[in-house]
Amino acid sequence: MGVEPSPFMAGSRQTCSILRISSETPIHCIYELERIGLIKEVDADLLRKLVRFRNIVVYEYGSIDVRHVMNIIDSQGYKKAYVIIKDLHEKLEESKLLDP
């Protein structure tokens, strides 16, 4: 069973591209977004953990139990990533960095 690329992974790289931030990896992009103040430290930490967790799931390191994955997503607060990305998108819109 294949796993589709994360919209967050693509979105973070696109955000860095829009801001002309050279970023080889999503984790580096998150560090840069935190460094320039677009993402709070606590949110950046959560997003980096989410990227690392996603890599484990996507590359199927070991045996994956979907119920266990869902429990981790719930218990680690990874659902908050949507809110963080939504807020980042709004900041970019307000600064006129996104096309309408």
N, CA, C and O atoms as a GROMACS GRO file, in nm:
protein
  400
    1MET      N    1   0.084  -0.118   0.000
    1MET     CA    2   0.000   0.000   0.000
    1MET      C    3   0.089   0.124   0.000
    1MET      O    4   0.174   0.139   0.088
    2GLY      N    5   0.070   0.212  -0.097
    2GLY     CA    6   0.148   0.335  -0.106
    2GLY      C    7   0.085   0.446  -0.024
    2GLY      O    8  -0.034   0.440   0.008
    3VAL      N    9   0.163   0.543   0.010
    3VAL     CA   10   0.114   0.658   0.085
    3VAL      C   11   0.138   0.782   0.000
    3VAL      O   12   0.249   0.803  -0.049
    4GLU      N   13   0.036   0.863  -0.016
    4GLU     CA   14   0.048   0.985  -0.096
    4GLU      C   15   0.138   1.084  -0.024
    4GLU      O   16   0.142   1.086   0.099
    5PRO      N   17   0.210   1.167  -0.099
    5PRO     CA   18   0.292   1.271  -0.033
    5PRO      C   19   0.204   1.364   0.049
    5PRO      O   20   0.092   1.397   0.010
    6SER      N   21   0.254   1.403   0.160
    6SER     CA   22   0.180   1.489   0.252
    6SER      C   23   0.158   1.627   0.191
    6SER      O   24   0.252   1.689   0.142
    7PRO      N   25   0.033   1.676   0.194
    7PRO     CA   26   0.010   1.814   0.149
    7PRO      C   27   0.093   1.914   0.230
    7PRO      O   28   0.135   2.017   0.178
    8PHE      N   29   0.116   1.882   0.356
    8PHE     CA   30   0.197   1.971   0.439
    8PHE      C   31   0.339   1.979   0.386
    8PHE      O   32   0.398   2.087   0.380
    9MET      N   33   0.396   1.863   0.349
    9MET     CA   34   0.533   1.860   0.300
    9MET      C   35   0.545   1.948   0.176
    9MET      O   36   0.637   2.029   0.165
   10ALA      N   37   0.453   1.932   0.083
   10ALA     CA   38   0.455   2.013  -0.038
   10ALA      C   39   0.429   2.159  -0.006
   10ALA      O   40   0.492   2.248  -0.063
   11GLY      N   41   0.337   2.183   0.085
   11GLY     CA   42   0.302   2.321   0.122
   11GLY      C   43   0.415   2.394   0.190
   11GLY      O   44   0.436   2.513   0.165
   12SER      N   45   0.489   2.325   0.275
   12SER     CA   46   0.600   2.393   0.344
   12SER      C   47   0.709   2.429   0.245
   12SER      O   48   0.766   2.538   0.253
   13ARG      N   49   0.738   2.340   0.152
   13ARG     CA   50   0.840   2.370   0.051
   13ARG      C   51   0.794   2.485  -0.040
   13ARG      O   52   0.874   2.570  -0.078
   14GLN      N   53   0.663   2.487  -0.073
   14GLN     CA   54   0.610   2.594  -0.156
   14GLN      C   55   0.618   2.727  -0.082
   14GLN      O   56   0.653   2.830  -0.141
   15THR      N   57   0.586   2.726   0.047
   15THR     CA   58   0.593   2.848   0.128
   15THR      C   59   0.735   2.903   0.127
   15THR      O   60   0.756   3.023   0.109
   16CYS      N   61   0.832   2.816   0.148
   16CYS     CA   62   0.972   2.861   0.147
   16CYS      C   63   1.010   2.915   0.009
   16CYS      O   64   1.083   3.013  -0.002
   17SER      N   65   0.960   2.851  -0.094
   17SER     CA   66   0.988   2.898  -0.230
   17SER      C   67   0.930   3.037  -0.252
   17SER      O   68   0.997   3.124  -0.309
   18ILE      N   69   0.806   3.058  -0.209
   18ILE     CA   70   0.741   3.189  -0.224
   18ILE      C   71   0.823   3.297  -0.153
   18ILE      O   72   0.838   3.409  -0.203
   19LEU      N   73   0.876   3.261  -0.037
   19LEU     CA   74   0.954   3.356   0.043
   19LEU      C   75   1.101   3.363  -0.001
   19LEU      O   76   1.181   3.434   0.059
   20ARG      N   77   1.134   3.290  -0.106
   20ARG     CA   78   1.270   3.284  -0.159
   20ARG      C   79   1.370   3.232  -0.055
   20ARG      O   80   1.482   3.281  -0.046
   21ILE      N   81   1.325   3.133   0.021
   21ILE     CA   82   1.410   3.068   0.119
   21ILE      C   83   1.460   2.938   0.056
   21ILE      O   84   1.380   2.852   0.019
   22SER      N   85   1.590   2.926   0.046
   22SER     CA   86   1.648   2.804  -0.008
   22SER      C   87   1.636   2.694   0.098
   22SER      O   88   1.687   2.707   0.209
   23SER      N   89   1.566   2.586   0.063
   23SER     CA   90   1.540   2.482   0.161
   23SER      C   91   1.547   2.346   0.095
   23SER      O   92   1.471   2.317   0.002
   24GLU      N   93   1.637   2.263   0.142
   24GLU     CA   94   1.654   2.130   0.083
   24GLU      C   95   1.553   2.030   0.138
   24GLU      O   96   1.519   1.933   0.070
   25THR      N   97   1.506   2.052   0.259
   25THR     CA   98   1.414   1.957   0.322
   25THR      C   99   1.301   2.033   0.392
   25THR      O  100   1.316   2.151   0.424
   26PRO      N  101   1.188   1.966   0.415
   26PRO     CA  102   1.081   2.030   0.491
   26PRO      C  103   1.125   2.072   0.631
   26PRO      O  104   1.083   2.176   0.680
   27ILE      N  105   1.209   1.993   0.695
   27ILE     CA  106   1.254   2.028   0.830
   27ILE      C  107   1.337   2.157   0.825
   27ILE      O  108   1.322   2.244   0.912
   28HIS      N  109   1.424   2.170   0.727
   28HIS     CA  110   1.503   2.294   0.713
   28HIS      C  111   1.410   2.412   0.687
   28HIS      O  112   1.431   2.520   0.742
   29CYS      N  113   1.309   2.391   0.605
   29CYS     CA  114   1.211   2.497   0.576
   29CYS      C  115   1.143   2.542   0.706
   29CYS      O  116   1.128   2.662   0.729
   30ILE      N  117   1.104   2.448   0.789
   30ILE     CA  118   1.038   2.480   0.916
   30ILE      C  119   1.133   2.562   1.004
   30ILE      O  120   1.091   2.660   1.066
   31TYR      N  121   1.261   2.522   1.011
   31TYR     CA  122   1.358   2.600   1.088
   31TYR      C  123   1.366   2.744   1.036
   31TYR      O  124   1.372   2.838   1.115
   32GLU      N  125   1.366   2.759   0.905
   32GLU     CA  126   1.375   2.894   0.847
   32GLU      C  127   1.249   2.975   0.874
   32GLU      O  128   1.257   3.094   0.905
   33LEU      N  129   1.132   2.913   0.864
   33LEU     CA  130   1.007   2.984   0.892
   33LEU      C  131   1.001   3.027   1.038
   33LEU      O  132   0.948   3.134   1.070
   34GLU      N  133   1.056   2.945   1.126
   34GLU     CA  134   1.064   2.981   1.268
   34GLU      C  135   1.165   3.096   1.286
   34GLU      O  136   1.137   3.192   1.359
   35ARG      N  137   1.279   3.087   1.220
   35ARG     CA  138   1.385   3.187   1.235
   35ARG      C  139   1.336   3.327   1.195
   35ARG      O  140   1.373   3.426   1.258
   36ILE      N  141   1.254   3.335   1.090
   36ILE     CA  142   1.207   3.467   1.046
   36ILE      C  143   1.078   3.509   1.116
   36ILE      O  144   1.023   3.616   1.086
   37GLY      N  145   1.029   3.426   1.208
   37GLY     CA  146   0.917   3.465   1.291
   37GLY      C  147   0.778   3.434   1.237
   37GLY      O  148   0.679   3.483   1.291
   38LEU      N  149   0.769   3.355   1.130
   38LEU     CA  150   0.636   3.320   1.078
   38LEU      C  151   0.571   3.205   1.153
   38LEU      O  152   0.450   3.188   1.149
   39ILE      N  153   0.653   3.126   1.221
   39ILE     CA  154   0.602   3.014   1.301
   39ILE      C  155   0.664   3.024   1.439
   39ILE      O  156   0.785   3.045   1.453
   40LYS      N  157   0.582   3.008   1.542
   40LYS     CA  158   0.632   3.009   1.680
   40LYS      C  159   0.714   2.883   1.706
   40LYS      O  160   0.696   2.781   1.641
   41GLU      N  161   0.805   2.892   1.801
   41GLU     CA  162   0.894   2.781   1.834
   41GLU      C  163   0.815   2.654   1.867
   41GLU      O  164   0.849   2.546   1.818
   42VAL      N  165   0.713   2.666   1.950
   42VAL     CA  166   0.636   2.548   1.989
   42VAL      C  167   0.568   2.485   1.868
   42VAL      O  168   0.559   2.362   1.858
   43ASP      N  169   0.520   2.568   1.775
   43ASP     CA  170   0.456   2.516   1.654
   43ASP      C  171   0.559   2.453   1.561
   43ASP      O  172   0.533   2.349   1.500
   44ALA      N  173   0.674   2.515   1.550
   44ALA     CA  174   0.781   2.460   1.466
   44ALA      C  175   0.825   2.324   1.520
   44ALA      O  176   0.849   2.231   1.442
   45ASP      N  177   0.837   2.312   1.652
   45ASP     CA  178   0.873   2.183   1.712
   45ASP      C  179   0.771   2.076   1.676
   45ASP      O  180   0.808   1.964   1.640
   46LEU      N  181   0.643   2.111   1.686
   46LEU     CA  182   0.537   2.015   1.653
   46LEU      C  183   0.545   1.975   1.506
   46LEU      O  184   0.533   1.858   1.473
   47LEU      N  185   0.566   2.072   1.418
   47LEU     CA  186   0.573   2.042   1.275
   47LEU      C  187   0.694   1.955   1.241
   47LEU      O  188   0.684   1.866   1.157
   48ARG      N  189   0.807   1.980   1.305
   48ARG     CA  190   0.925   1.896   1.281
   48ARG      C  191   0.899   1.752   1.328
   48ARG      O  192   0.938   1.657   1.261
   49LYS      N  193   0.833   1.738   1.442
   49LYS     CA  194   0.798   1.604   1.490
   49LYS      C  195   0.703   1.536   1.392
   49LYS      O  196   0.714   1.416   1.366
   50LEU      N  197   0.609   1.613   1.337
   50LEU     CA  198   0.514   1.558   1.242
   50LEU      C  199   0.585   1.511   1.115
   50LEU      O  200   0.554   1.404   1.063
   51VAL      N  201   0.680   1.589   1.066
   51VAL     CA  202   0.756   1.549   0.947
   51VAL      C  203   0.831   1.419   0.974
   51VAL      O  204   0.830   1.328   0.891
   52ARG      N  205   0.895   1.411   1.088
   52ARG     CA  206   0.970   1.288   1.122
   52ARG      C  207   0.876   1.169   1.135
   52ARG      O  208   0.908   1.060   1.088
   53PHE      N  209   0.762   1.190   1.198
   53PHE     CA  210   0.663   1.082   1.212
   53PHE      C  211   0.613   1.039   1.074
   53PHE      O  212   0.601   0.920   1.047
   54ARG      N  213   0.584   1.136   0.988
   54ARG     CA  214   0.538   1.106   0.853
   54ARG      C  215   0.640   1.022   0.779
   54ARG      O  216   0.603   0.928   0.708
   55ASN      N  217   0.768   1.054   0.795
   55ASN     CA  218   0.871   0.976   0.728
   55ASN      C  219   0.871   0.830   0.773
   55ASN      O  220   0.891   0.740   0.692
   56ILE      N  221   0.849   0.809   0.900
   56ILE     CA  222   0.842   0.671   0.951
   56ILE      C  223   0.726   0.597   0.885
   56ILE      O  224   0.742   0.484   0.840
   57VAL      N  225   0.610   0.661   0.879
   57VAL     CA  226   0.492   0.597   0.822
   57VAL      C  227   0.508   0.575   0.672
   57VAL      O  228   0.480   0.466   0.622
   58VAL      N  229   0.553   0.676   0.600
   58VAL     CA  230   0.562   0.668   0.454
   58VAL      C  231   0.663   0.562   0.411
   58VAL      O  232   0.638   0.484   0.319
   59TYR      N  233   0.775   0.560   0.477
   59TYR     CA  234   0.878   0.465   0.436
   59TYR      C  235   0.862   0.330   0.504
   59TYR      O  236   0.946   0.241   0.488
   60GLU      N  237   0.754   0.316   0.578
   60GLU     CA  238   0.715   0.189   0.639
   60GLU      C  239   0.830   0.123   0.714
   60GLU      O  240   0.862   0.006   0.694
   61TYR      N  241   0.891   0.202   0.802
   61TYR     CA  242   0.996   0.146   0.887
   61TYR      C  243   0.929   0.053   0.987
   61TYR      O  244   0.859   0.098   1.078
   62GLY      N  245   0.951  -0.074   0.972
   62GLY     CA  246   0.888  -0.171   1.060
   62GLY      C  247   0.745  -0.198   1.020
   62GLY      O  248   0.700  -0.155   0.913
   63SER      N  249   0.676  -0.267   1.102
   63SER     CA  250   0.536  -0.300   1.077
   63SER      C  251   0.446  -0.187   1.125
   63SER      O  252   0.458  -0.141   1.238
   64ILE      N  253   0.355  -0.141   1.038
   64ILE     CA  254   0.268  -0.028   1.069
   64ILE      C  255   0.128  -0.078   1.103
   64ILE      O  256   0.066  -0.149   1.024
   65ASP      N  257   0.080  -0.040   1.220
   65ASP     CA  258  -0.056  -0.069   1.264
   65ASP      C  259  -0.133   0.064   1.255
   65ASP      O  260  -0.106   0.157   1.331
   66VAL      N  261  -0.228   0.072   1.164
   66VAL     CA  262  -0.300   0.197   1.139
   66VAL      C  263  -0.366   0.249   1.266
   66VAL      O  264  -0.367   0.370   1.289
   67ARG      N  265  -0.421   0.163   1.349
   67ARG     CA  266  -0.482   0.208   1.475
   67ARG      C  267  -0.378   0.275   1.564
   67ARG      O  268  -0.404   0.377   1.627
   68HIS      N  269  -0.260   0.216   1.567
   68HIS     CA  270  -0.153   0.273   1.648
   68HIS      C  271  -0.112   0.410   1.593
   68HIS      O  272  -0.089   0.504   1.669
   69VAL      N  273  -0.104   0.422   1.461
   69VAL     CA  274  -0.071   0.549   1.397
   69VAL      C  275  -0.174   0.655   1.434
   69VAL      O  276  -0.137   0.766   1.470
   70MET      N  277  -0.302   0.621   1.427
   70MET     CA  278  -0.408   0.716   1.461
   70MET      C  279  -0.399   0.757   1.609
   70MET      O  280  -0.422   0.873   1.642
   71ASN      N  281  -0.368   0.663   1.696
   71ASN     CA  282  -0.351   0.696   1.838
   71ASN      C  283  -0.236   0.795   1.858
   71ASN      O  284  -0.246   0.887   1.940
   72ILE      N  285  -0.128   0.775   1.784
   72ILE     CA  286  -0.013   0.866   1.794
   72ILE      C  287  -0.053   1.005   1.744
   72ILE      O  288  -0.020   1.106   1.806
   73ILE      N  289  -0.123   1.010   1.631
   73ILE     CA  290  -0.167   1.138   1.576
   73ILE      C  291  -0.252   1.213   1.678
   73ILE      O  292  -0.234   1.333   1.698
   74ASP      N  293  -0.344   1.142   1.741
   74ASP     CA  294  -0.430   1.205   1.842
   74ASP      C  295  -0.353   1.247   1.966
   74ASP      O  296  -0.370   1.358   2.015
   75SER      N  297  -0.268   1.158   2.016
   75SER     CA  298  -0.201   1.184   2.144
   75SER      C  299  -0.090   1.289   2.132
   75SER      O  300  -0.060   1.357   2.231
   76GLN      N  301  -0.028   1.304   2.016
   76GLN     CA  302   0.082   1.398   1.999
   76GLN      C  303   0.037   1.536   1.953
   76GLN      O  304   0.119   1.627   1.940
   77GLY      N  305  -0.091   1.552   1.928
   77GLY     CA  306  -0.141   1.683   1.887
   77GLY      C  307  -0.111   1.718   1.743
   77GLY      O  308  -0.112   1.835   1.706
   78TYR      N  309  -0.085   1.617   1.661
   78TYR     CA  310  -0.049   1.643   1.521
   78TYR      C  311  -0.162   1.704   1.440
   78TYR      O  312  -0.138   1.764   1.336
   79LYS      N  313  -0.285   1.689   1.487
   79LYS     CA  314  -0.396   1.751   1.415
   79LYS      C  315  -0.387   1.903   1.420
   79LYS      O  316  -0.447   1.972   1.338
   80LYS      N  317  -0.312   1.956   1.516
   80LYS     CA  318  -0.295   2.100   1.528
   80LYS      C  319  -0.216   2.157   1.409
   80LYS      O  320  -0.220   2.277   1.383
   81ALA      N  321  -0.145   2.071   1.337
   81ALA     CA  322  -0.065   2.116   1.222
   81ALA      C  323  -0.152   2.189   1.122
   81ALA      O  324  -0.107   2.286   1.060
   82TYR      N  325  -0.275   2.144   1.104
   82TYR     CA  326  -0.367   2.211   1.010
   82TYR      C  327  -0.386   2.357   1.049
   82TYR      O  328  -0.383   2.446   0.963
   83VAL      N  329  -0.405   2.382   1.177
   83VAL     CA  330  -0.427   2.519   1.226
   83VAL      C  331  -0.301   2.603   1.204
   83VAL      O  332  -0.310   2.719   1.164
   84ILE      N  333  -0.185   2.545   1.231
   84ILE     CA  334  -0.059   2.616   1.213
   84ILE      C  335  -0.041   2.656   1.066
   84ILE      O  336  -0.005   2.770   1.037
   85ILE      N  337  -0.065   2.563   0.976
   85ILE     CA  338  -0.050   2.590   0.833
   85ILE      C  339  -0.152   2.692   0.786
   85ILE      O  340  -0.121   2.779   0.704
   86LYS      N  341  -0.275   2.682   0.836
   86LYS     CA  342  -0.379   2.779   0.800
   86LYS      C  343  -0.338   2.919   0.843
   86LYS      O  344  -0.353   3.015   0.767
   87ASP      N  345  -0.285   2.932   0.966
   87ASP     CA  346  -0.239   3.063   1.015
   87ASP      C  347  -0.124   3.116   0.931
   87ASP      O  348  -0.119   3.235   0.899
   88LEU      N  349  -0.031   3.029   0.894
   88LEU     CA  350   0.081   3.070   0.810
   88LEU      C  351   0.031   3.119   0.675
   88LEU      O  352   0.078   3.221   0.625
   89HIS      N  353  -0.063   3.048   0.617
   89HIS     CA  354  -0.121   3.087   0.488
   89HIS      C  355  -0.187   3.225   0.499
   89HIS      O  356  -0.174   3.307   0.408
   90GLU      N  357  -0.258   3.249   0.608
   90GLU     CA  358  -0.323   3.379   0.627
   90GLU      C  359  -0.220   3.492   0.638
   90GLU      O  360  -0.240   3.600   0.584
   91LYS      N  361  -0.109   3.466   0.708
   91LYS     CA  362  -0.002   3.566   0.719
   91LYS      C  363   0.055   3.599   0.581
   91LYS      O  364   0.082   3.715   0.551
   92LEU      N  365   0.072   3.496   0.500
   92LEU     CA  366   0.126   3.517   0.365
   92LEU      C  367   0.028   3.596   0.279
   92LEU      O  368   0.068   3.682   0.201
   93GLU      N  369  -0.101   3.566   0.294
   93GLU     CA  370  -0.202   3.641   0.219
   93GLU      C  371  -0.204   3.786   0.260
   93GLU      O  372  -0.209   3.876   0.176
   94GLU      N  373  -0.199   3.811   0.392
   94GLU     CA  374  -0.200   3.948   0.444
   94GLU      C  375  -0.078   4.028   0.396
   94GLU      O  376  -0.087   4.149   0.374
   95SER      N  377   0.033   3.960   0.380
   95SER     CA  378   0.155   4.029   0.337
   95SER      C  379   0.164   4.038   0.184
   95SER      O  380   0.263   4.085   0.129
   96LYS      N  381   0.057   3.992   0.118
   96LYS     CA  382   0.049   3.997  -0.030
   96LYS      C  383   0.154   3.912  -0.099
   96LYS      O  384   0.194   3.942  -0.212
   97LEU      N  385   0.201   3.806  -0.032
   97LEU     CA  386   0.300   3.717  -0.091
   97LEU      C  387   0.236   3.604  -0.172
   97LEU      O  388   0.304   3.537  -0.249
   98LEU      N  389   0.106   3.584  -0.154
   98LEU     CA  390   0.034   3.481  -0.229
   98LEU      C  391  -0.046   3.545  -0.340
   98LEU      O  392  -0.101   3.654  -0.323
   99ASP      N  393  -0.054   3.477  -0.452
   99ASP     CA  394  -0.140   3.524  -0.559
   99ASP      C  395  -0.285   3.504  -0.518
   99ASP      O  396  -0.317   3.405  -0.454
  100PRO      N  397  -0.373   3.600  -0.554
  100PRO     CA  398  -0.515   3.587  -0.518
  100PRO      C  399  -0.581   3.469  -0.586
  100PRO      O  400  -0.700   3.444  -0.565
   0.00000   0.00000   0.00000
